[in-house]
């Protein structure tokens, strides 16, 4: 009865394919709006959906987890950053980024770094993207080493990551990157940006 009082009318999920355009969650129907209202009561079930279910369930689980205030960095969330579906990957990365911005939990970086070091090619590529968004300076030496990686896409992603993290443009020349990083390793991001703007 309380559900009907809050959300009179049809109670459907209006589910869309995970690859469709991102729509505000309140537009997905009364059931999802109800989920948002009662989110703290069933966060554990949302985690279970993320861990075991279809792409659609994974997509909606991530959409709902984005609203959880005291979210913890579980492996299933990091795993979603490496999902084969690009929309799910991007959404998971946004949830992870927001979580990291709030908590500054180093375990997040540790889990993503592990994929950079030991993952398959597509996982390493996704790890480069994720660590760039998380502004992880710790991996800069590894990114420099990856400029001579046999995989062209990983080389390209590594170069983009270095340019975004450091604001420098040295191309695919590891020696130049290493020399610059050795001289500026201790400088702040702001100092790196200011130097790039004045050079």
Secondary structure, DSSP 8 states (H G I E B T S, - for coil): -HHHHHS-S--------TTS----GGGG-HHHHHHHHTGGGGHHHHHHHHHHS-HHHHHHHHHHHTT-TT----HHHHHHTT-SSHHHHHHHHHHHHHHHHHH--HHHHHHHHHHHHHS-HHHHHHHHHHHHHTT-GGGHHHHHHGGG-SSHHHHHHHHHHHHHHH----TT-HHHHHHHHHHHTTS-HHHHHHHHHH-
